[in-house]
Amino acid sequence: MSDQPGQIRVKPRNLTARAAYKVPGNPDNTRLDGSVGNCFPGLEMDVRNLDRRFFPGLVFNAARVPLNPVPEAPKNSQGFHLVFVDYFYDPMLPDNSPEEWVQTLLEAYSGDVGAKLSQGRWFLSWVEQSGKRITFKEEDGTPYDGLMIWRFIRSLEHGDDKPVSIALERRNHEGIVDTEQVVLHGFRRQYRTEAGVFNEAYDPGELTQSLCNPWSHDFRDCGCHYWPSNHPDVVMAEVAHDDQLPSGQSKNPIEAETYLDWLRSDKSPSGNVAALNTVEQNRPYQIDHYQVNQMWSELPIVVEGRETGEVYEVDPEMPGVCPYETPEDMINDLKTRLAAMEMTLSLQYLYAYFSLADPETADTQKWPTLKDDLIFARRSVLEVAIGEMTHMRWANQLLWELEPEGYEPILTPSETLPAGKGKTQPRALRPLTAEALADFIEIERPGGFIDRAYAQCVATLEQEDLFPERRLYALAVRIDTDGDEHFLRFSQMKDVLAKYDTGEGTPAYLRPIKVGTEEQAKTALELYAKVKDGLANAYTLEADGKFEESQTFIQQVRDDMKLFRVEGEALAAKGIGIPFWTEGKA
């Protein structure tokens, strides 16, 4: 007998976990398996509402012992109270079922038993499973509190070999049982389907219907410490169709990164002023409790952090983009153009990063805001350069997933880049001048060459008959959508840095660097070569499924990149730019 343990497979139990992209709507912590889900009103859901339908065809409520009952109130009103019989469209009780117990229940509900249960107040008297019966009364006959019964109901097991019997009793106004019990036989409901979603027996809103009254009033001053999943504190404004990018973000980079107070009282465009830093500062401009209660249904729906007043569309298709004719065409394009182009862009952006002046040396007497703007610009360019390196890695992953046998790492920069309108331009190592920035914006423009190129990959990989593995589609989507962020970053930099370019000499935000010689940048180029070798080894190992072994090279690359950044700064301080390539040589 083999000593090797059997293979363990992890099967996702909800559909949103299987999705190849982040499903819009509520965040991850509102899923059933990620919810706080306490059984008292106040958080994301009330799990007692699951058990109100534990027995097919019946709906209960867990009634508590009244704290201060009025004299005319019915006696013994606590327990598992039958609200109504609900057997129509119950997925456990299809009318064409061959199961005898199903037909027996349907006959009872539609006949004398159903009519009897519709008269008076009925409560759960006992449940029985696997030969064990639990009666829901104290020794003196006092009915258990509803929450106590609920805990017993939670312990019932589901399964075809776990039948459940229940008894219902009717209590009159004095709390006395005044007729014979009704006994029913069936099975406990399984609350989630095999796909991991809620059973179709539950109506929309049923799992939250017993929460705070109303929840909108309660969260008025709870802030993010209590309502993190249901109450957004700050949001992005809705963008008019004429002013938005394909991603839904505003074309205006300032508006695209301005967060608004969701509870602001002025919902007009003139009221779209950036949220202040503290609750106390925002409070005078927010709606009050009585206003929340009156207009809670008018508060904007927020999807992916943005207010939306219209029908939400996921990933609108880019016009004129068709799949590649064959998968081989896409693989060839990734090899010869796209992956190499990501390498070129990352190096061009790195060169532009080193051309930006050191914020600590900025002339703040002449330019009081220059230091802060340089910090912003340097961080933004570096983030975009790192983003392109990530895209290069993802493009390589697409290749080793699509063509595992013949995969070779693509780390050689391309010699040309798109220039708009179907034209190309030679690669170039340039400081971040206004002209270079304009070219970068054009390269990253939504709907431009790069965006359309990856949109074509997305259109190809979403053909499930050819590519059943959805992670490949997800990779292409991530590369495609990241371009909007890069476009916004460069557009914002253009607005921020323009005031420092007077047209006389080198702009105040730049260092006067020129491409150095290989001898001048020897140390930097040696580190660059080590980074490329490390990435080639890491990608090759990952392509072979040797992920742990690849981490050694990934860590080496990270360490070398830190040293490379220090060396690049030292060279830039001397006016020397790193010669990542010379013409005819990668």
C-alpha positions in Angstrom: 0.0 0.0 0.0 1.4 3.4 -1.0 2.5 5.7 1.8 1.7 8.7 -0.4 -1.4 10.6 0.7 -4.2 11.0 -1.8 -4.4 14.2 -3.8 -6.4 16.9 -2.1 -8.6 19.1 -4.3 -10.0 22.4 -3.1 -13.4 23.1 -4.6 -14.7 26.7 -4.4 -18.2 26.8 -2.9 -19.5 30.0 -4.2 -19.8 31.4 -7.7 -18.2 34.7 -6.9 -15.1 33.0 -5.7 -14.9 31.2 -9.1 -15.2 34.4 -11.2 -12.2 35.3 -13.3 -12.6 39.0 -12.3 -13.7 40.9 -9.3 -17.5 40.8 -9.2 -18.9 44.3 -8.9 -21.2 45.1 -6.0 -20.7 44.3 -2.4 -17.1 43.7 -1.2 -15.7 40.3 -0.3 -16.6 40.5 3.3 -20.3 40.6 2.5 -20.3 37.0 1.2 -21.8 34.4 3.5 -18.5 32.7 4.2 -16.7 36.0 4.9 -19.4 37.7 6.9 -19.3 38.5 10.6 -22.9 37.2 10.5 -23.8 37.5 14.1 -27.3 36.4 15.1 -28.3 39.8 16.6 -29.4 42.8 14.6 -26.6 45.1 13.6 -24.1 43.5 11.2 -24.1 42.3 7.6 -26.9 39.7 8.0 -29.0 37.9 10.6 -28.2 34.2 10.3 -31.4 33.4 12.2 -33.2 34.2 9.0 -31.5 31.1 7.4 -33.2 28.8 9.9 -36.6 30.3 9.5 -36.9 28.1 6.4 -35.2 25.0 7.9 -38.2 22.7 7.1 -39.5 22.7 3.5 -42.8 24.5 2.9 -42.8 26.4 6.3 -41.5 29.8 7.4 -40.8 30.5 11.1 -39.7 33.4 13.2 -37.7 33.1 16.4 -39.8 35.0 18.9 -38.2 36.2 22.1 -39.9 36.5 25.5 -41.4 40.0 25.6 -39.5 42.3 28.0 -42.5 44.5 29.0 -45.6 42.9 27.6 -48.8 44.9 27.8 -51.6 43.3 29.8 -53.7 42.5 26.8 -50.8 40.7 24.9 -51.2 37.0 24.2 -49.5 34.7 26.7 -46.7 32.3 25.8 -45.9 34.1 22.5 -42.2 33.0 22.6 -40.8 30.2 20.6 -40.4 29.2 17.0 -43.5 30.9 15.6 -45.0 29.6 12.3 -45.4 32.7 10.1 -47.0 31.0 7.1 -47.0 28.0 4.9 -45.0 28.6 1.7 -44.7 25.5 -0.4 -45.3 27.0 -3.9 -42.0 27.1 -5.8 -40.0 25.7 -2.9 -37.0 24.0 -4.6 -37.3 21.1 -2.1 -40.9 20.5 -3.1 -41.2 20.2 -6.9 -44.7 19.0 -7.7 -43.4 16.4 -10.2 -41.0 14.9 -7.6 -41.0 11.1 -7.4 -40.1 11.3 -3.7 -42.9 10.0 -1.5 -42.1 12.4 1.3 -42.4 15.3 -1.0 -45.8 14.3 -2.4 -47.0 13.6 1.2 -46.0 17.1 2.3 -47.6 18.7 -0.8 -50.8 16.9 -0.2 -50.8 18.0 3.5 -50.1 21.6 2.7 -52.7 21.9 0.0 -55.3 20.0 2.0 -56.6 19.9 5.5 -53.2 20.4 7.2 -52.6 23.6 5.3 -56.0 24.9 6.1 -55.6 24.1 9.8 -52.2 25.8 10.0 -53.7 29.0 8.6 -56.0 29.4 11.6 -54.5 30.7 14.9 -51.0 30.9 16.3 -48.8 27.9 15.7 -45.4 27.1 17.2 -42.8 24.4 16.9 -43.4 21.9 19.7 -40.6 19.4 19.1 -38.1 18.1 16.5 -36.8 14.6 16.0 -33.8 13.3 14.1 -31.8 10.1 14.3 -34.1 8.7 17.0 -33.5 11.8 19.3 -36.4 14.1 20.1 -36.1 17.6 21.6 -39.2 19.1 23.2 -39.2 22.9 23.4 -40.7 23.4 26.9 -39.5 23.7 30.4 -40.5 21.1 33.0 -43.4 23.3 34.1 -44.7 23.6 30.5 -43.3 27.1 29.8 -42.2 27.3 26.1 -38.6 27.9 25.4 -37.4 31.3 24.2 -37.1 31.5 20.4 -33.3 32.0 20.4 -32.9 28.9 22.5 -34.9 26.9 20.0 -33.0 28.4 17.1 -29.8 27.0 18.5 -31.3 23.5 18.5 -32.5 24.0 15.0 -28.9 25.0 14.0 -27.7 21.6 15.2 -29.9 19.6 12.8 -28.0 17.8 10.1 -28.9 17.7 6.4 -28.6 14.8 4.0 -30.7 12.1 2.3 -30.0 9.8 5.3 -31.0 12.4 7.9 -34.8 12.7 7.9 -36.4 15.2 10.3 -39.8 15.0 12.0 -41.5 18.1 13.6 -44.6 18.8 15.6 -46.6 22.0 15.6 -48.9 23.1 18.3 -51.5 25.9 18.4 -51.8 28.2 21.4 -54.8 30.3 22.2 -54.8 33.8 23.7 -54.0 32.5 27.1 -51.0 30.5 25.8 -52.7 27.1 26.2 -52.5 24.4 23.5 -56.1 24.1 22.2 -56.0 21.4 19.5 -54.1 18.3 18.4 -50.5 18.7 17.2 -49.7 18.5 13.5 -46.8 16.2 12.8 -44.8 16.4 9.6 -41.9 14.5 8.1 -39.2 15.7 5.8 -35.6 16.8 5.6 -33.6 19.8 6.8 -33.0 22.4 4.1 -29.4 22.9 2.9 -28.9 26.6 2.8 -26.3 26.8 0.0 -26.5 25.0 -3.3 -23.7 23.0 -4.8 -22.7 26.2 -6.7 -22.2 27.9 -3.3 -25.1 30.4 -3.6 -28.1 30.8 -1.4 -31.0 28.4 -1.8 -33.6 29.8 -4.1 -36.2 29.4 -1.4 -35.0 32.7 0.1 -36.6 35.9 -1.1 -34.5 39.0 -1.9 -33.8 40.9 1.3 -34.9 38.1 3.6 -31.5 37.6 5.2 -31.3 41.2 6.3 -34.9 42.0 7.1 -34.5 41.8 10.8 -31.5 44.1 11.1 -31.5 47.6 12.7 -34.6 49.7 12.3 -33.9 51.2 9.9 -30.3 50.3 9.1 -29.9 53.6 7.4 -30.7 55.6 10.5 -28.4 53.5 12.7 -25.3 54.0 10.5 -25.7 57.8 10.4 -22.9 58.3 12.9 -21.4 54.8 13.1 -18.9 55.6 10.4 -16.5 53.0 9.0 -15.9 51.4 12.4 -19.3 49.6 12.4 -20.7 49.6 8.8 -17.6 48.8 6.7 -19.5 46.8 4.1 -22.8 48.7 3.8 -21.9 52.3 4.5 -19.2 53.8 2.2 -17.6 56.8 3.9 -16.0 58.4 0.8 -16.8 57.7 -2.9 -15.9 58.8 -6.4 -18.5 61.0 -8.2 -20.6 59.7 -11.0 -19.1 60.8 -14.4 -21.2 61.9 -17.4 -20.9 59.7 -20.4 -19.2 62.5 -22.4 -16.5 63.0 -19.8 -15.6 59.4 -19.0 -12.9 56.9 -20.1 -13.9 53.4 -21.1 -13.2 52.3 -17.4 -15.8 54.8 -16.2 -13.3 57.2 -14.7 -13.3 60.9 -15.5 -11.0 62.2 -18.2 -10.1 65.0 -15.8 -7.3 63.5 -13.6 -8.2 65.7 -10.7 -11.8 64.6 -10.6 -10.7 61.0 -11.2 -8.8 61.1 -7.8 -11.1 63.3 -5.8 -13.1 61.5 -3.0 -16.4 62.9 -1.9 -18.4 62.4 1.3 -21.2 59.9 0.5 -23.5 61.6 3.0 -23.0 65.1 1.7 -26.3 67.1 1.6 -25.5 68.9 -1.6 -25.7 66.3 -4.4 -25.4 68.8 -7.2 -22.2 69.1 -9.3 -21.3 72.2 -7.3 -21.4 70.1 -4.2 -18.8 67.7 -5.4 -16.1 69.1 -3.2 -13.4 66.8 -1.8 -14.2 65.2 1.5 -12.5 66.7 4.5 -10.0 64.9 6.8 -12.2 64.2 9.9 -15.7 63.3 10.8 -16.1 66.5 12.7 -15.1 68.6 9.7 -17.5 66.9 7.4 -20.4 66.8 9.8 -21.9 70.3 9.1 -22.2 69.4 5.4 -23.9 66.1 5.8 -27.6 65.1 5.9 -29.1 64.5 9.4 -30.9 61.5 10.8 -34.4 62.6 9.9 -33.2 63.2 6.4 -31.6 59.8 6.2 -34.9 58.2 7.3 -36.8 60.2 4.6 -34.4 59.8 1.7 -32.4 56.6 2.4 -33.7 55.1 -0.9 -32.3 58.1 -2.8 -28.8 57.7 -1.5 -26.6 56.8 -4.5 -25.7 53.2 -5.2 -22.0 52.7 -5.0 -20.3 50.1 -7.3 -16.5 49.7 -7.3 -16.2 52.8 -5.1 -18.2 55.1 -7.5 -21.7 56.5 -7.3 -23.9 55.4 -10.1 -27.5 56.4 -10.9 -27.9 54.3 -14.0 -27.7 50.7 -15.0 -24.2 49.4 -14.3 -22.3 47.9 -17.2 -19.3 45.6 -16.7 -16.4 45.9 -19.1 -18.1 47.6 -22.0 -16.8 46.2 -25.3 -14.4 48.3 -27.3 -15.8 49.0 -30.7 -14.0 47.4 -33.6 -12.0 45.0 -31.6 -12.2 41.4 -32.8 -10.5 38.2 -31.5 -7.3 37.0 -33.2 -8.1 34.7 -36.1 -6.2 31.9 -34.4 -4.6 31.3 -30.9 -1.3 31.0 -32.7 -1.7 34.6 -34.0 -2.1 35.8 -30.5 0.9 33.9 -29.2 3.0 35.3 -32.0 1.9 38.8 -31.3 2.6 38.4 -27.6 6.1 37.2 -28.4 7.1 39.6 -31.1 5.3 42.8 -30.0 3.4 43.0 -26.7 5.8 41.5 -24.1 8.8 43.2 -25.7 6.9 46.5 -25.8 6.2 46.3 -22.0 9.9 45.9 -21.4 10.7 49.0 -23.5 8.0 51.1 -21.8 9.3 50.1 -18.3 12.8 51.2 -19.3 11.7 54.5 -20.9 9.7 55.3 -17.8 12.6 54.4 -15.5 14.9 56.7 -17.5 12.2 59.5 -17.2 12.0 58.8 -13.4 15.8 59.4 -13.0 15.5 62.6 -15.0 13.3 64.2 -12.3 15.1 66.4 -9.8 15.7 65.4 -6.2 12.9 67.0 -4.2 15.5 67.8 -1.4 17.4 70.1 -3.8 14.3 72.0 -5.1 14.4 75.8 -5.1 11.4 76.3 -2.8 12.0 80.0 -2.5 11.3 80.5 -6.2 8.9 77.5 -6.5 7.2 77.0 -3.1 5.2 73.9 -4.3 8.0 72.3 -6.3 9.2 69.9 -3.6 5.7 68.4 -3.0 5.0 68.2 -6.7 8.3 66.4 -7.3 7.5 63.9 -4.7 4.2 63.2 -6.4 5.7 63.0 -9.9 8.6 60.7 -8.9 6.3 58.4 -7.0 3.8 58.3 -9.9 6.4 57.6 -12.7 7.9 54.9 -10.6 4.5 53.3 -10.0 3.8 53.3 -13.7 7.2 51.8 -14.5 6.7 49.1 -12.0 3.2 48.6 -13.5 4.8 48.0 -16.9 7.2 45.5 -15.4 4.2 43.7 -13.9 2.5 43.7 -17.3 5.7 42.2 -18.8 5.5 39.4 -16.2 1.8 38.8 -17.0 2.5 38.8 -20.7 5.2 36.1 -20.1 2.8 34.1 -18.0 0.2 34.2 -20.8 3.0 32.7 -23.1 4.0 29.9 -20.8 0.4 29.0 -20.1 -0.5 29.0 -23.8 2.6 27.4 -25.1 4.3 25.5 -22.1 6.5 23.3 -24.2 8.2 26.0 -26.3 8.2 28.8 -23.8 11.3 31.1 -23.6 11.3 34.3 -21.5 10.7 37.5 -23.4 12.9 40.2 -21.8 14.4 41.9 -24.8 13.0 45.5 -25.4 11.3 46.2 -28.7 12.9 48.7 -31.0 9.7 50.6 -31.8 6.6 51.8 -30.0 3.1 53.0 -31.2 2.8 56.6 -32.1 -1.0 56.8 -32.7 -3.1 56.6 -35.8 -1.4 53.3 -36.7 2.1 54.7 -36.9 5.2 53.7 -34.9 8.1 55.6 -33.5 11.6 54.5 -32.5 12.2 53.8 -28.8 13.9 56.6 -27.1 15.5 57.3 -23.7 14.3 60.8 -22.9 13.9 63.1 -19.8 10.3 63.8 -18.7 9.9 66.9 -20.9 6.5 68.1 -21.9 7.0 66.5 -25.3 7.9 63.1 -23.8 5.0 63.3 -21.4 2.6 64.0 -24.3 4.0 60.9 -26.0 3.5 58.8 -22.8 -0.1 60.0 -22.5 -0.8 59.1 -26.1 0.8 55.6 -25.7 -1.4 54.9 -22.6 -4.5 56.5 -24.0 -7.7 54.4 -23.5 -8.8 53.1 -26.9 -5.3 53.6 -28.2 -2.9 51.0 -29.7 -1.9 49.2 -26.4 -5.4 49.3 -25.0 -6.8 47.8 -28.3 -4.0 45.3 -28.5 -4.8 43.8 -25.1 -8.6 44.2 -25.7 -8.0 41.8 -28.7 -6.3 39.3 -26.3 -9.3 39.7 -23.9 -11.7 39.1 -26.8 -9.8 36.0 -27.8 -9.3 34.5 -24.3 -12.9 34.9 -23.3 -13.9 32.3 -25.9 -14.5 29.5 -23.4 -14.6 26.7 -26.1 -11.0 27.5 -26.9 -9.7 28.6 -23.5 -11.7 27.0 -20.6 -9.1 28.2 -18.1 -10.5 31.6 -17.0 -7.3 32.8 -15.3 -5.8 33.5 -18.7 -8.7 35.8 -19.5 -8.4 37.4 -16.1 -4.7 38.2 -16.7 -5.4 39.9 -20.0 -8.2 41.9 -18.4 -5.8 43.1 -15.7 -3.3 44.3 -18.2 -6.0 45.9 -20.3 -7.6 47.8 -17.5 -4.3 49.0 -15.8 -3.7 51.2 -18.8 -6.4 53.6 -17.8 -4.6 54.2 -14.5 -1.3 54.9 -16.3 -3.1 57.4 -18.6 -4.6 59.2 -15.6 -1.2 59.4 -13.8 0.6 60.9 -16.8 -2.3 63.3 -17.5 -2.2 64.5 -13.9 1.5 64.9 -14.1 1.1 67.1 -17.2 -1.2 69.5 -15.2 1.0 69.5 -12.1 4.4 70.0 -13.8 3.3 72.5 -16.6 3.8 75.6 -14.4 7.5 74.8 -13.9 8.2 74.8 -17.7 8.8 78.4 -18.6 10.2 77.7 -22.0 13.6 79.0 -21.0 16.2 76.3 -20.4 15.7 73.1 -18.5 12.3 73.0 -16.7 12.7 73.5 -12.9 11.5 69.9 -12.2 14.2 68.2 -14.3 17.9 67.4 -14.0 19.9 68.1 -17.2 20.8 64.4 -17.9 22.1 62.9 -21.1 22.4 59.2 -22.1 25.8 58.1 -20.7 28.3 55.7 -22.1 28.5 52.0 -21.1 31.8 52.7 -19.2 30.1 55.6 -17.2 27.2 53.4 -16.3 29.1 50.1 -16.0 27.8 49.3 -12.4 24.2 50.1 -13.3 24.3 48.0 -16.5 25.8 45.1 -14.6 22.9 45.3 -12.1 20.4 45.6 -15.0 21.9 42.4 -16.6 21.6 40.6 -13.3 17.9 41.6 -13.0 17.2 40.3 -16.5 19.0 37.0 -15.8 17.2 36.6 -12.5 13.8 37.2 -14.2 14.6 34.8 -16.9 15.4 32.1 -14.4 12.3 32.9 -12.3 10.0 32.8 -15.3 11.4 29.6 -16.5 11.0 27.9 -13.2 7.4 29.2 -12.8 6.6 27.9 -16.3 7.7 24.5 -15.0 5.5 24.8 -11.9 8.6 25.2 -9.6 7.2 28.2 -7.7 9.2 27.7 -4.5 12.5 27.5 -6.4 11.6 30.6 -8.4 11.3 32.7 -5.2 15.1 32.6 -4.8 15.6 34.4 -8.1 12.6 36.8 -7.4 14.3 37.9 -4.1 17.6 38.3 -5.9 15.9 40.6 -8.5 14.3 42.7 -5.7 17.6 43.1 -4.0 19.4 44.0 -7.2 16.6 46.5 -8.1 17.2 48.3 -4.8 20.9 48.7 -5.6 20.1 49.6 -9.2 17.8 52.5 -8.0 20.6 53.8 -5.8 23.1 53.7 -8.6 20.7 55.3 -11.0 20.2 58.2 -8.6 23.9 58.7 -8.2 24.4 58.8 -12.0 21.5 61.2 -12.5 23.0 63.5 -9.9 26.0 63.7 -12.2 23.9 64.3 -15.3 24.4 60.7 -16.6 21.4 58.7 -17.9 21.6 54.9 -18.0 22.1 53.6 -21.6 19.6 50.7 -21.5 20.2 50.3 -25.2 22.1 51.8 -28.1 20.8 51.7 -31.6 20.9 48.2 -33.0 21.7 46.8 -29.6 19.2 45.7 -26.9 
